[in-house]
């Protein structure tokens, strides 16, 4: 019995190690896609990825399956694996689902928002008010934007909703990779006003006001992104 127990323990540890390798490979490829080091339409070679990451083919193939489930890559049995290319319809549907999830989260979260969560929202709002004159400042702006919305998602305390929302964020980031927009700075004033209304509704712990502010903001962002997507990517 002792021998069987030791053997089982080794097997279990082996499976945990492989799972961690898959997670690391998945995270590395995902980050490369969202950072556009692997641009939309690029063919991904499993053998090359395996060599670059210093892992066997198995975790790379498993990671590709996870990325395919997220919609970040397209796997074709004959031609290979490619970084996904999103259409306007894909993006429109993604924003509609995002809006539904955030509004549902707001309805559940608003009455119970804590002082700490509201204070954190105010800090993000202050970051969003800063001028943007460099790529680093734009990244900080985008991060603060994500953090502000994530407060509502986290406050809803609904794990399934949070998981669905996280997968959508990857699609929205993918959509921005297709954008040819050069006028985003002209919308910062309107965006900030929308963020102020969101934080004011959070402070009031008013579900209806928060839902309304979020819906207006998300739908405006949807239209702006769709308008900026390359004309041939319909």
ABEGO torsion letter per residue (X at the ends): XAAAAAAAAAAAAAAAAAAAAAAAAAAAAAAAAAAGABBBGBBBBAAAAAAAAGBBAAAAAAAAAAAAAAGABBBBAAAEBBBBBBBAAAAAAAAAAAAAAAAAAAAAAAAABBAAAAAAAAAAAAAAABBBABAAAAAAAAAAAAAAAAAAAAAAGBAAAAAAAAAAAAAAAAAAAABABAAAAAAAAAAAAAAAAAAAAAAAGBAAAAAAAAAAAAAAAAAAAAAABBAABX
